[in-house]
């Protein structure tokens, strides 16, 4: 027995080289995302003014968050030190 086997150490084989990693991107429209989040359908939005206002509020919130995250990312690129 080799010295490493006595202590429970065995040679570790490197994993086989994998091919290029593939990234799958699922594109969803903002309205579809909001409807899925609220659990409403487009028929609910058309038929009920209350649901329409609810979905509109979440859609505006979605737009605000997207724009704010874009602005923050651009500010980090322009001024990485945060001064």
N, C-alpha and C positions, 0 to 999 in steps of 0.2 A: 504494500500500500504506500502511496505517496504521502508525504507529510500533510498536504492540503486535504486529503480524503479523511484523515484521522480527525481533523477538526471540523469536518462537515463542509469544507469548501470544495466546490467543484468548479471546473472551468465553465464560464458562462459564454455561450455562443452568441455572437451578434445576430440580430434579426436580419433576415434576408432583405436586400435592398428592394424597396417598394418602388413602384412606378410613380409618375407624377401624381400628386394629390389632386383630386377633383373636388371642386366646391360647387354644390348645387344651391342655386338661389331661387327662392319662391317669391314671385312678385305678386303683391296684393295691392289693389287699389285702396286708397284711404277710406272710401265709403264702405267697401266690403269689410275692411278691418273694424270699422266702427259698428257696423251692423252685427258682426260676429261677436264683438265685445258686449254689446247691449242685449244680444239675444233677440233682436227684432228682425223682421223681414221688410223688404221694400213695400209690400202691401200694407204693413202696419204703419209705415211712415206716410204713405199716401192717404190712408183712411183716417188717421187720428192726428189732430193738431198737437196734442200733448206729446205723443211719440216723436212727431216731427221736430218739435223744439228740443226734446231730449237728445235726439240724434244730431241735430244742428249744433248743440252745445258741445257734445263730444268731438264733433268734426272740427269745430273752431279750436278746441283744446289741442287736438292732434296737430293742426297747422301751426299753432303757437309753439308747441314743443319741438316740432321739426325745424322751424325757423330759428328758434333759440339755440338748438344744438348746432345748427350750421354756423351761426354767428360765433358761438364759443369756439368751435373748431378753427374757424378762420382767425380769430383773435389769438389762439395758441400758435398758429403758424406764423403770424406776423410778429408776435411778441412772445417768444418761448419763455422768457424769464418772468413774465407777468408784471412788468413794471409799467 
